[in-house]
Amino acid sequence: MARLFEGRHHAEIYAKYRPTYPIDVAAKVIDYAGKPSSTGLMVDIGCGNGQSTEIFAPYFDKIVAIDASASQIEEAKSSSSEGCANIEYLVASAEAIPVSDKSVDVICSGQAIHWVDWDNFWTECRRILKPNGSVVLFGYHMPHVVPEGITSTQQLEHLRSEARKCTIHLRSICQLHERLRHLDNRYIDLFELIPTQHKQRDDSLKIERRWTMQTFQKYLTTWSGYQRILAENKVQDGKKDVLREYLDNLKTIFHCQDKSDDSINLLVTWDIFMLFAKHPQSVSP
Ligand SMILES: C[S@@+](CC[C@H](N)C(=O)[O-])C[C@H]1O[C@@H](n2cnc3c(N)ncnc32)[C@H](O)[C@@H]1O
């Protein structure tokens, strides 16, 4: 199993600065899976601090949210919102899910399934899903960032594409884990590997945040690749922090070099991709 997100500090900044999902994500899941019965059970795999869990709380009688990282689960329990008393957070792995056979209506996983052992996960899906149960795997791609308030579409597209090049460069410097290639290709490869023909995908939703450059910088520190090079003390690429260099490049592109990070307003968006599948039991891989 890939051992990331284990540190207390990483769990804390993850809770503070990673975006949550729009409630439309939960609505799409319920549309696909059907409204669960009054005893509906959902399992969230790799729940982190509960970012991917809480939007489902109104729809299910009970949610078991698991994560392999004890720090993430501790953070999830301590930051749990009102109205989410039906969520039970447990330290457990996707390859040994602590619920009984044929008990689960929906298995979801947000931004996490690329970390797990794929075959063992699906063995567990076959075991725990009710016969008509569903699996929904979703994630988001690296951010698009533009200054707020640009009205010209042409200018916006130009800035977006120039900033994109810098973001791709930052990712390459951060030596991100090879499993993140699944996110880079929007789970297109994983979709093919889902062991049933009864599957579909949806790429219509987005996460949107209006952030200052200062807040955007905090979000970037939650990247596992940045945390890894920080831990290995390699964050100084030559002489400048790689995030500082990236943000300064954005300032040049956005023509706001003389402004401080906290006075620059950005529109940050992430494309969400969602894979939906029915219980794989009846159809051979
Ligand atoms: C990027 S975070 C996603 C958190 C949250 N679901 C979200 O949407 O923001 C990935 C999480 O998957 C967890 N994880 C990685 N491998 C796992 C495994 N085999 N079983 C359970 N959780 C795992 C990590 O500990 C981490 O908290």
The ligand as a Gaussian input file, in Angstrom:
#p B3LYP/6-31G(d) Opt

LIG

0 1
 C       -6.047000      12.365000      -1.601000
 S       -6.734000      11.704000      -0.120000
 C       -8.488000      11.807000      -0.468000
 C       -9.274000      12.255000       0.726000
 C      -10.761000      12.549000       0.445000
 N      -11.470000      11.352000       0.061000
 C      -10.951000      13.630000      -0.621000
 O      -11.751000      13.399000      -1.538000
 O      -10.333000      14.700000      -0.508000
 C       -6.425000       9.976000      -0.320000
 C       -6.663000       9.185000       0.955000
 O       -6.619000       7.789000       0.660000
 C       -6.062000       7.131000       1.785000
 N       -5.607000       5.804000       1.351000
 C       -4.546000       5.504000       0.575000
 N       -4.466000       4.182000       0.379000
 C       -5.508000       3.627000       1.059000
 C       -5.969000       2.289000       1.224000
 N       -5.357000       1.275000       0.654000
 N       -7.077000       2.083000       1.975000
 C       -7.715000       3.136000       2.567000
 N       -7.314000       4.415000       2.434000
 C       -6.234000       4.654000       1.686000
 C       -4.946000       8.071000       2.234000
 O       -4.579000       7.854000       3.569000
 C       -5.597000       9.437000       2.012000
 O       -6.199000       9.947000       3.173000

